[in-house]
């Protein structure tokens, strides 16, 4: 399937069994948009690209639902209650982001 879809298999990420950090690391390395829910709210509080991961903090390049850049966001890792990467919503946002940032726009 990887060859058919012209994709590469991702390397295994060693993050000492921390699933949130592992997913954030994957999103950063593959330049994927992810959605983060904070403090068990019912909203995607931050949507965007992972820029940097520190010991207790993650920096995101936030985007809005139309794929426009929306500033930087800094999140304490302990405040993240869920994270999604690669779902239909994130893929749609990524398409909008690429359309908005195409050379010549």
C-alpha positions as CSV (number, residue, x, y, z in Angstrom):
1,X,0.0,0.0,0.0
2,X,2.8,2.4,0.8
3,X,4.3,2.0,-2.7
4,X,0.9,2.3,-4.4
5,X,0.1,5.5,-2.5
6,X,3.7,6.8,-2.9
7,X,4.2,7.0,0.8
8,X,7.1,6.1,3.1
9,X,6.8,4.1,6.3
10,X,7.4,6.3,9.3
11,X,10.2,5.5,11.7
12,X,9.3,4.2,15.1
13,X,9.3,7.0,17.7
14,X,10.8,6.2,21.1
15,X,9.1,8.5,23.7
16,X,9.4,6.4,26.9
17,X,5.7,5.2,26.6
18,X,4.2,8.7,26.7
19,X,1.5,8.5,24.1
20,X,0.8,12.2,24.0
21,X,4.4,13.1,23.4
22,X,4.7,10.3,20.9
23,X,1.8,11.6,18.9
24,X,3.1,15.2,19.1
25,X,6.5,14.0,17.9
26,X,4.9,12.1,15.0
27,X,2.9,15.2,14.0
28,X,6.0,17.4,14.1
29,X,8.2,15.0,12.2
30,X,5.6,14.4,9.5
31,X,4.3,18.0,9.4
32,X,0.7,16.9,10.1
33,X,-2.0,19.1,11.6
34,X,-3.4,17.9,14.9
35,X,-6.3,19.0,17.1
36,X,-5.8,19.4,20.8
37,X,-8.5,19.4,23.5
38,X,-7.6,21.0,26.8
39,X,-8.9,20.2,30.3
40,X,-11.6,17.9,29.0
41,X,-13.5,20.6,27.2
42,X,-15.8,19.6,24.3
43,X,-14.0,21.7,21.8
44,X,-10.8,21.4,19.6
45,X,-9.1,24.2,21.6
46,X,-6.0,24.3,19.3
47,X,-5.7,23.2,15.7
48,X,-2.3,23.4,14.0
49,X,1.2,22.2,13.4
50,X,3.6,21.2,16.2
51,X,6.6,23.5,16.2
52,X,8.5,22.6,19.3
53,X,8.2,20.1,22.2
54,X,9.9,20.8,25.5
55,X,9.8,18.9,28.8
56,X,6.4,20.2,29.9
57,X,5.4,22.5,27.0
58,X,4.4,22.2,23.4
59,X,4.5,25.2,20.9
60,X,2.0,25.0,18.1
61,X,1.5,27.1,14.9
62,X,-2.2,27.5,15.2
63,X,-4.5,27.6,12.2
64,X,-8.2,28.3,11.9
65,X,-10.8,26.0,10.4
66,X,-10.3,27.7,7.0
67,X,-6.6,26.8,7.0
68,X,-5.3,30.4,7.7
69,X,-2.4,30.9,10.1
70,X,-3.7,32.0,13.5
71,X,-0.6,32.7,15.6
72,X,1.4,30.6,18.0
73,X,0.0,28.7,21.0
74,X,1.9,27.4,24.0
75,X,0.3,24.4,25.9
76,X,1.3,22.7,29.0
77,X,1.5,18.9,28.2
78,X,-0.4,18.1,31.4
79,X,-3.4,20.2,30.3
80,X,-3.9,18.1,27.1
81,X,-6.9,15.7,27.6
82,X,-7.0,14.4,24.0
83,X,-5.2,14.8,20.7
84,X,-6.2,13.8,17.2
85,X,-3.9,13.7,14.2
86,X,-4.8,12.5,10.7
87,X,-8.6,12.4,11.0
88,X,-10.9,13.6,8.3
89,X,-11.1,17.1,9.9
90,X,-7.3,17.5,10.2
91,X,-6.9,16.3,6.6
92,X,-9.4,18.9,5.4
93,X,-7.7,21.6,7.4
94,X,-4.4,20.6,5.9
95,X,-5.8,20.8,2.4
96,X,-7.2,24.3,3.1
97,X,-3.8,25.3,4.6
98,X,-1.9,24.1,1.5
99,X,-4.4,25.9,-0.8
100,X,-4.0,29.2,1.2
101,X,-0.2,28.9,1.2
102,X,0.4,27.9,-2.4
103,X,3.1,29.9,-4.1
104,X,1.5,32.7,-6.1
105,X,-1.4,33.3,-3.6
